[in-house]
Amino acid sequence: MKTEIKINLEKLEGEIKKLRDLAESCSGIDTAEKSVVGGGQSINMVTALDKEYADLKQALKQLIENSAGFFENIRNSAISADEEAAGKIR
């Protein structure tokens, strides 16, 4: 039994472009932790929160880039499979 997976390559291309554009706009986001001067419980909490926020920004940027790469691989596999199938028909 053959399984057919239908992929709209034009729509996939458009979504990949959106992800790449989003990744590009995120490249300017500063993911570094900010330095805080002082001591005490409040400063410790602000520092910990800032570290979590910096990690979150970096993880989001990586997720966007990985998603774009994943969908590009799907697109390339679909194109290769179509070309291979077309070659068998000829």
DOKELUM-349397 format. One record per atom (N, C-alpha, C): residue number from 1; residue in one letter; x, y, z. Coordinates in steps of 0.1 Angstrom, whole numbers. Example, Ala and Ser with C-alpha at 12.3 -4.5 7.8 and 13.67 -1.06 7.14 Angstrom:
% residues 2
<lolo = 1	zanu = A	px = 132	py = -57	pz = 78>
<lolo = 1	zanu = A	px = 123	py = -45	pz = 78>
<lolo = 1	zanu = A	px = 132	py = -33	pz = 78>
<lolo = 2	zanu = S	px = 128	py = -22	pz = 71>
<lolo = 2	zanu = S	px = 137	py = -11	pz = 71>
<lolo = 2	zanu = S	px = 129	py = 0	pz = 79>
END
This chain:
% residues 90
<lolo = 1	zanu = M	px = 8	py = -12	pz = 0>
<lolo = 1	zanu = M	px = 0	py = 0	pz = 0>
<lolo = 1	zanu = M	px = 9	py = 12	pz = 0>
<lolo = 2	zanu = K	px = 7	py = 21	pz = -9>
<lolo = 2	zanu = K	px = 14	py = 34	pz = -10>
<lolo = 2	zanu = K	px = 7	py = 45	pz = -2>
<lolo = 3	zanu = T	px = 15	py = 52	pz = 4>
<lolo = 3	zanu = T	px = 10	py = 64	pz = 11>
<lolo = 3	zanu = T	px = 14	py = 76	pz = 4>
<lolo = 4	zanu = E	px = 4	py = 85	pz = 1>
<lolo = 4	zanu = E	px = 7	py = 97	pz = -6>
<lolo = 4	zanu = E	px = 6	py = 109	pz = 3>
<lolo = 5	zanu = I	px = 16	py = 117	pz = 3>
<lolo = 5	zanu = I	px = 16	py = 129	pz = 11>
<lolo = 5	zanu = I	px = 15	py = 141	pz = 2>
<lolo = 6	zanu = K	px = 5	py = 149	pz = 3>
<lolo = 6	zanu = K	px = 3	py = 160	pz = -6>
<lolo = 6	zanu = K	px = 9	py = 173	pz = 0>
<lolo = 7	zanu = I	px = 18	py = 179	pz = -7>
<lolo = 7	zanu = I	px = 25	py = 191	pz = -2>
<lolo = 7	zanu = I	px = 23	py = 202	pz = -13>
<lolo = 8	zanu = N	px = 17	py = 213	pz = -8>
<lolo = 8	zanu = N	px = 16	py = 225	pz = -17>
<lolo = 8	zanu = N	px = 29	py = 232	pz = -16>
<lolo = 9	zanu = L	px = 38	py = 230	pz = -26>
<lolo = 9	zanu = L	px = 51	py = 236	pz = -26>
<lolo = 9	zanu = L	px = 51	py = 251	pz = -26>
<lolo = 10	zanu = E	px = 42	py = 257	pz = -33>
<lolo = 10	zanu = E	px = 41	py = 272	pz = -34>
<lolo = 10	zanu = E	px = 38	py = 277	pz = -20>
<lolo = 11	zanu = K	px = 28	py = 271	pz = -13>
<lolo = 11	zanu = K	px = 25	py = 276	pz = 0>
<lolo = 11	zanu = K	px = 37	py = 274	pz = 10>
<lolo = 12	zanu = L	px = 43	py = 262	pz = 9>
<lolo = 12	zanu = L	px = 54	py = 259	pz = 17>
<lolo = 12	zanu = L	px = 66	py = 269	pz = 15>
<lolo = 13	zanu = E	px = 68	py = 272	pz = 3>
<lolo = 13	zanu = E	px = 78	py = 282	pz = 0>
<lolo = 13	zanu = E	px = 75	py = 296	pz = 6>
<lolo = 14	zanu = G	px = 63	py = 300	pz = 6>
<lolo = 14	zanu = G	px = 58	py = 312	pz = 12>
<lolo = 14	zanu = G	px = 60	py = 312	pz = 27>
<lolo = 15	zanu = E	px = 57	py = 301	pz = 33>
<lolo = 15	zanu = E	px = 59	py = 300	pz = 48>
<lolo = 15	zanu = E	px = 73	py = 299	pz = 52>
<lolo = 16	zanu = I	px = 81	py = 293	pz = 44>
<lolo = 16	zanu = I	px = 96	py = 293	pz = 46>
<lolo = 16	zanu = I	px = 101	py = 307	pz = 46>
<lolo = 17	zanu = K	px = 97	py = 314	pz = 35>
<lolo = 17	zanu = K	px = 101	py = 328	pz = 34>
<lolo = 17	zanu = K	px = 97	py = 336	pz = 46>
<lolo = 18	zanu = K	px = 85	py = 334	pz = 51>
<lolo = 18	zanu = K	px = 81	py = 342	pz = 63>
<lolo = 18	zanu = K	px = 90	py = 338	pz = 75>
<lolo = 19	zanu = L	px = 93	py = 325	pz = 77>
<lolo = 19	zanu = L	px = 101	py = 322	pz = 88>
<lolo = 19	zanu = L	px = 115	py = 328	pz = 86>
<lolo = 20	zanu = R	px = 121	py = 327	pz = 74>
<lolo = 20	zanu = R	px = 134	py = 333	pz = 72>
<lolo = 20	zanu = R	px = 134	py = 348	pz = 74>
<lolo = 21	zanu = D	px = 123	py = 355	pz = 70>
<lolo = 21	zanu = D	px = 122	py = 369	pz = 73>
<lolo = 21	zanu = D	px = 121	py = 372	pz = 88>
<lolo = 22	zanu = L	px = 113	py = 364	pz = 95>
<lolo = 22	zanu = L	px = 112	py = 365	pz = 109>
<lolo = 22	zanu = L	px = 126	py = 363	pz = 116>
<lolo = 23	zanu = A	px = 133	py = 353	pz = 111>
<lolo = 23	zanu = A	px = 146	py = 350	pz = 117>
<lolo = 23	zanu = A	px = 156	py = 362	pz = 115>
<lolo = 24	zanu = E	px = 154	py = 368	pz = 103>
<lolo = 24	zanu = E	px = 163	py = 379	pz = 100>
<lolo = 24	zanu = E	px = 159	py = 391	pz = 109>
<lolo = 25	zanu = S	px = 147	py = 393	pz = 111>
<lolo = 25	zanu = S	px = 143	py = 404	pz = 120>
<lolo = 25	zanu = S	px = 147	py = 402	pz = 135>
<lolo = 26	zanu = C	px = 148	py = 389	pz = 138>
<lolo = 26	zanu = C	px = 152	py = 385	pz = 152>
<lolo = 26	zanu = C	px = 167	py = 386	pz = 154>
<lolo = 27	zanu = S	px = 174	py = 386	pz = 143>
<lolo = 27	zanu = S	px = 189	py = 386	pz = 144>
<lolo = 27	zanu = S	px = 194	py = 399	pz = 151>
<lolo = 28	zanu = G	px = 186	py = 409	pz = 151>
<lolo = 28	zanu = G	px = 190	py = 422	pz = 158>
<lolo = 28	zanu = G	px = 186	py = 422	pz = 173>
<lolo = 29	zanu = I	px = 179	py = 412	pz = 177>
<lolo = 29	zanu = I	px = 175	py = 412	pz = 191>
<lolo = 29	zanu = I	px = 187	py = 408	pz = 200>
<lolo = 30	zanu = D	px = 189	py = 417	pz = 210>
<lolo = 30	zanu = D	px = 200	py = 415	pz = 220>
<lolo = 30	zanu = D	px = 196	py = 404	pz = 229>
<lolo = 31	zanu = T	px = 204	py = 393	pz = 229>
<lolo = 31	zanu = T	px = 200	py = 381	pz = 238>
<lolo = 31	zanu = T	px = 210	py = 381	pz = 250>
<lolo = 32	zanu = A	px = 218	py = 391	pz = 252>
<lolo = 32	zanu = A	px = 228	py = 391	pz = 263>
<lolo = 32	zanu = A	px = 221	py = 395	pz = 276>
<lolo = 33	zanu = E	px = 226	py = 389	pz = 286>
<lolo = 33	zanu = E	px = 221	py = 393	pz = 300>
<lolo = 33	zanu = E	px = 226	py = 407	pz = 303>
<lolo = 34	zanu = K	px = 218	py = 415	pz = 309>
<lolo = 34	zanu = K	px = 222	py = 429	pz = 313>
<lolo = 34	zanu = K	px = 229	py = 428	pz = 327>
<lolo = 35	zanu = S	px = 238	py = 437	pz = 328>
<lolo = 35	zanu = S	px = 245	py = 437	pz = 341>
<lolo = 35	zanu = S	px = 238	py = 446	pz = 351>
<lolo = 36	zanu = V	px = 237	py = 441	pz = 363>
<lolo = 36	zanu = V	px = 229	py = 448	pz = 374>
<lolo = 36	zanu = V	px = 239	py = 451	pz = 385>
<lolo = 37	zanu = V	px = 239	py = 463	pz = 390>
<lolo = 37	zanu = V	px = 248	py = 467	pz = 401>
<lolo = 37	zanu = V	px = 240	py = 467	pz = 414>
<lolo = 38	zanu = G	px = 246	py = 462	pz = 424>
<lolo = 38	zanu = G	px = 239	py = 462	pz = 437>
<lolo = 38	zanu = G	px = 239	py = 448	pz = 443>
<lolo = 39	zanu = G	px = 231	py = 447	pz = 453>
<lolo = 39	zanu = G	px = 230	py = 434	pz = 460>
<lolo = 39	zanu = G	px = 216	py = 433	pz = 467>
<lolo = 40	zanu = G	px = 214	py = 422	pz = 473>
<lolo = 40	zanu = G	px = 201	py = 420	pz = 479>
<lolo = 40	zanu = G	px = 192	py = 411	pz = 472>
<lolo = 41	zanu = Q	px = 181	py = 408	pz = 478>
<lolo = 41	zanu = Q	px = 172	py = 398	pz = 472>
<lolo = 41	zanu = Q	px = 165	py = 403	pz = 460>
<lolo = 42	zanu = S	px = 162	py = 416	pz = 459>
<lolo = 42	zanu = S	px = 155	py = 422	pz = 447>
<lolo = 42	zanu = S	px = 165	py = 421	pz = 435>
<lolo = 43	zanu = I	px = 177	py = 425	pz = 437>
<lolo = 43	zanu = I	px = 187	py = 424	pz = 426>
<lolo = 43	zanu = I	px = 189	py = 410	pz = 422>
<lolo = 44	zanu = N	px = 190	py = 401	pz = 431>
<lolo = 44	zanu = N	px = 191	py = 387	pz = 427>
<lolo = 44	zanu = N	px = 180	py = 382	pz = 419>
<lolo = 45	zanu = M	px = 167	py = 386	pz = 423>
<lolo = 45	zanu = M	px = 156	py = 382	pz = 415>
<lolo = 45	zanu = M	px = 155	py = 388	pz = 401>
<lolo = 46	zanu = V	px = 159	py = 401	pz = 400>
<lolo = 46	zanu = V	px = 160	py = 408	pz = 387>
<lolo = 46	zanu = V	px = 170	py = 401	pz = 378>
<lolo = 47	zanu = T	px = 181	py = 398	pz = 384>
<lolo = 47	zanu = T	px = 192	py = 391	pz = 376>
<lolo = 47	zanu = T	px = 188	py = 378	pz = 371>
<lolo = 48	zanu = A	px = 181	py = 370	pz = 380>
<lolo = 48	zanu = A	px = 176	py = 357	pz = 376>
<lolo = 48	zanu = A	px = 166	py = 358	pz = 365>
<lolo = 49	zanu = L	px = 157	py = 367	pz = 366>
<lolo = 49	zanu = L	px = 146	py = 370	pz = 356>
<lolo = 49	zanu = L	px = 152	py = 374	pz = 343>
<lolo = 50	zanu = D	px = 162	py = 383	pz = 344>
<lolo = 50	zanu = D	px = 169	py = 387	pz = 331>
<lolo = 50	zanu = D	px = 176	py = 375	pz = 324>
<lolo = 51	zanu = K	px = 182	py = 367	pz = 332>
<lolo = 51	zanu = K	px = 189	py = 355	pz = 326>
<lolo = 51	zanu = K	px = 178	py = 346	pz = 319>
<lolo = 52	zanu = E	px = 167	py = 344	pz = 326>
<lolo = 52	zanu = E	px = 156	py = 336	pz = 320>
<lolo = 52	zanu = E	px = 151	py = 342	pz = 307>
<lolo = 53	zanu = Y	px = 150	py = 355	pz = 307>
<lolo = 53	zanu = Y	px = 145	py = 363	pz = 295>
<lolo = 53	zanu = Y	px = 155	py = 362	pz = 284>
<lolo = 54	zanu = A	px = 168	py = 363	pz = 287>
<lolo = 54	zanu = A	px = 178	py = 362	pz = 277>
<lolo = 54	zanu = A	px = 178	py = 348	pz = 271>
<lolo = 55	zanu = D	px = 177	py = 338	pz = 279>
<lolo = 55	zanu = D	px = 176	py = 324	pz = 274>
<lolo = 55	zanu = D	px = 164	py = 322	pz = 265>
<lolo = 56	zanu = L	px = 153	py = 327	pz = 269>
<lolo = 56	zanu = L	px = 140	py = 326	pz = 262>
<lolo = 56	zanu = L	px = 142	py = 332	pz = 248>
<lolo = 57	zanu = K	px = 148	py = 344	pz = 247>
<lolo = 57	zanu = K	px = 150	py = 351	pz = 234>
<lolo = 57	zanu = K	px = 159	py = 342	pz = 225>
<lolo = 58	zanu = Q	px = 169	py = 337	pz = 231>
<lolo = 58	zanu = Q	px = 179	py = 329	pz = 223>
<lolo = 58	zanu = Q	px = 172	py = 316	pz = 218>
<lolo = 59	zanu = A	px = 164	py = 310	pz = 227>
<lolo = 59	zanu = A	px = 157	py = 297	pz = 223>
<lolo = 59	zanu = A	px = 147	py = 300	pz = 212>
<lolo = 60	zanu = L	px = 140	py = 311	pz = 213>
<lolo = 60	zanu = L	px = 130	py = 315	pz = 203>
<lolo = 60	zanu = L	px = 137	py = 317	pz = 189>
<lolo = 61	zanu = K	px = 148	py = 324	pz = 189>
<lolo = 61	zanu = K	px = 155	py = 326	pz = 177>
<lolo = 61	zanu = K	px = 160	py = 313	pz = 171>
<lolo = 62	zanu = Q	px = 164	py = 304	pz = 179>
<lolo = 62	zanu = Q	px = 169	py = 291	pz = 175>
<lolo = 62	zanu = Q	px = 157	py = 282	pz = 169>
<lolo = 63	zanu = L	px = 146	py = 283	pz = 176>
<lolo = 63	zanu = L	px = 134	py = 276	pz = 172>
<lolo = 63	zanu = L	px = 129	py = 281	pz = 158>
<lolo = 64	zanu = I	px = 130	py = 293	pz = 155>
<lolo = 64	zanu = I	px = 126	py = 299	pz = 142>
<lolo = 64	zanu = I	px = 135	py = 294	pz = 132>
<lolo = 65	zanu = E	px = 148	py = 295	pz = 134>
<lolo = 65	zanu = E	px = 158	py = 290	pz = 124>
<lolo = 65	zanu = E	px = 157	py = 275	pz = 122>
<lolo = 66	zanu = N	px = 155	py = 268	pz = 132>
<lolo = 66	zanu = N	px = 154	py = 253	pz = 131>
<lolo = 66	zanu = N	px = 141	py = 249	pz = 123>
<lolo = 67	zanu = S	px = 130	py = 257	pz = 125>
<lolo = 67	zanu = S	px = 118	py = 254	pz = 119>
<lolo = 67	zanu = S	px = 119	py = 257	pz = 104>
<lolo = 68	zanu = A	px = 126	py = 268	pz = 100>
<lolo = 68	zanu = A	px = 128	py = 271	pz = 86>
<lolo = 68	zanu = A	px = 136	py = 260	pz = 79>
<lolo = 69	zanu = G	px = 147	py = 256	pz = 86>
<lolo = 69	zanu = G	px = 155	py = 245	pz = 81>
<lolo = 69	zanu = G	px = 148	py = 232	pz = 79>
<lolo = 70	zanu = F	px = 139	py = 229	pz = 89>
<lolo = 70	zanu = F	px = 131	py = 217	pz = 88>
<lolo = 70	zanu = F	px = 122	py = 217	pz = 76>
<lolo = 71	zanu = F	px = 115	py = 228	pz = 74>
<lolo = 71	zanu = F	px = 106	py = 229	pz = 63>
<lolo = 71	zanu = F	px = 113	py = 230	pz = 49>
<lolo = 72	zanu = E	px = 125	py = 235	pz = 49>
<lolo = 72	zanu = E	px = 133	py = 235	pz = 37>
<lolo = 72	zanu = E	px = 137	py = 220	pz = 33>
<lolo = 73	zanu = N	px = 140	py = 212	pz = 43>
<lolo = 73	zanu = N	px = 143	py = 198	pz = 41>
<lolo = 73	zanu = N	px = 131	py = 191	pz = 36>
<lolo = 74	zanu = I	px = 119	py = 194	pz = 41>
<lolo = 74	zanu = I	px = 107	py = 188	pz = 36>
<lolo = 74	zanu = I	px = 105	py = 191	pz = 21>
<lolo = 75	zanu = R	px = 107	py = 204	pz = 18>
<lolo = 75	zanu = R	px = 105	py = 209	pz = 5>
<lolo = 75	zanu = R	px = 115	py = 202	pz = -5>
<lolo = 76	zanu = N	px = 128	py = 201	pz = -1>
<lolo = 76	zanu = N	px = 138	py = 195	pz = -9>
<lolo = 76	zanu = N	px = 135	py = 180	pz = -11>
<lolo = 77	zanu = S	px = 130	py = 173	pz = -1>
<lolo = 77	zanu = S	px = 127	py = 159	pz = -2>
<lolo = 77	zanu = S	px = 115	py = 157	pz = -11>
<lolo = 78	zanu = A	px = 105	py = 166	pz = -10>
<lolo = 78	zanu = A	px = 93	py = 165	pz = -19>
<lolo = 78	zanu = A	px = 97	py = 167	pz = -33>
<lolo = 79	zanu = I	px = 106	py = 176	pz = -36>
<lolo = 79	zanu = I	px = 110	py = 179	pz = -50>
<lolo = 79	zanu = I	px = 118	py = 167	pz = -55>
<lolo = 80	zanu = S	px = 127	py = 162	pz = -47>
<lolo = 80	zanu = S	px = 135	py = 150	pz = -51>
<lolo = 80	zanu = S	px = 126	py = 138	pz = -54>
<lolo = 81	zanu = A	px = 116	py = 136	pz = -45>
<lolo = 81	zanu = A	px = 107	py = 125	pz = -47>
<lolo = 81	zanu = A	px = 99	py = 126	pz = -60>
<lolo = 82	zanu = D	px = 95	py = 138	pz = -63>
<lolo = 82	zanu = D	px = 87	py = 141	pz = -75>
<lolo = 82	zanu = D	px = 96	py = 139	pz = -87>
<lolo = 83	zanu = E	px = 109	py = 143	pz = -87>
<lolo = 83	zanu = E	px = 118	py = 142	pz = -98>
<lolo = 83	zanu = E	px = 121	py = 127	pz = -100>
<lolo = 84	zanu = E	px = 123	py = 120	pz = -89>
<lolo = 84	zanu = E	px = 126	py = 105	pz = -90>
<lolo = 84	zanu = E	px = 114	py = 98	pz = -96>
<lolo = 85	zanu = A	px = 102	py = 101	pz = -92>
<lolo = 85	zanu = A	px = 90	py = 95	pz = -97>
<lolo = 85	zanu = A	px = 88	py = 98	pz = -112>
<lolo = 86	zanu = A	px = 91	py = 111	pz = -115>
<lolo = 86	zanu = A	px = 90	py = 115	pz = -130>
<lolo = 86	zanu = A	px = 100	py = 107	pz = -138>
<lolo = 87	zanu = G	px = 112	py = 105	pz = -132>
<lolo = 87	zanu = G	px = 122	py = 98	pz = -140>
<lolo = 87	zanu = G	px = 118	py = 83	pz = -142>
<lolo = 88	zanu = K	px = 111	py = 77	pz = -134>
<lolo = 88	zanu = K	px = 106	py = 64	pz = -135>
<lolo = 88	zanu = K	px = 96	py = 63	pz = -146>
<lolo = 89	zanu = I	px = 88	py = 73	pz = -148>
<lolo = 89	zanu = I	px = 78	py = 73	pz = -158>
<lolo = 89	zanu = I	px = 83	py = 74	pz = -172>
<lolo = 90	zanu = R	px = 94	py = 82	pz = -174>
<lolo = 90	zanu = R	px = 100	py = 84	pz = -187>
<lolo = 90	zanu = R	px = 105	py = 72	pz = -193>
END
